[in-house]
């Protein structure tokens, strides 16, 4: 795998001081300082998409995915329609930004089982994929760490892909772990549908951690400093000749987002050079 496959995830930087004074130019400048040439935009932070695209182009940075939340977790089509309208709007923004992929982090709801939420979302995704096909844009689903989320492990994804073969996956080994699945096995099971990747890490913490679907409690850590076996994950991806980008994601508080990006990119660069 190559260093250039690492991409900036705007969400990581937006969790820090940058969020108080949003500056797309500064984010792009920092991205270039890290030696990266790609960004996954998690919304456009109240900035017109055309302006975000202009700034990215000025820095020679490409948008490789556009990520946003939407709600299609309803049992009837009428209730899902506003969420579908939002998906179409997001697809239009993605095209302005210059990417052919969107990512949907789909969440669970109080009072619904994971199976019920998954069923609702699959029905909504059947309509969403038709919208995406009109624009020639791929929809990717993320393994999501909420314990009630409809899509956490590979078998959840399988249910959707069985009915909607054109769906793609954003592989998130960190989130997959919270569902009790080995991420190396999860990659192998889903590799034919993986179009994008997030790398994050956790430590187990029964006091301060969030509960996973497996009943354990997880606290965010820097990639390479937690419980995930990233050498094994990178090895299987390298053997599979994975060609997509990998977002470096950090949700912890031990480092500032900028410090985390610097340390994390260095760690991944060294890891990629070691495992070829």
Buried (B, 14 or more C-beta within 10 A) or exposed (E): BEEEBBBBBBBBBBBBEBEEEBEBEEBBBBBEEBEBBBBBBBBBBEBEBEEBBEBBEEBEBBBBBBBBEBBBBBEEEEBBBEBBEBBBEBBBBBBBBBBBBBBBBBBBBEEBEBEBBBBBBBBBBBBBBEBBEEBEBBBBBBBBBBBBBBBBBBEBBEBBBEEBEEBBBBBBBBBBBBBEBBBBEBBEBBBEBBBBBBBBBBBEBEEEBBBBBBEBBBBBBBBBBBEBBBEBBBBBBBEEEBEBBBBBBBBBEEBBBBEBBBBBBEBBBEBBEEBE
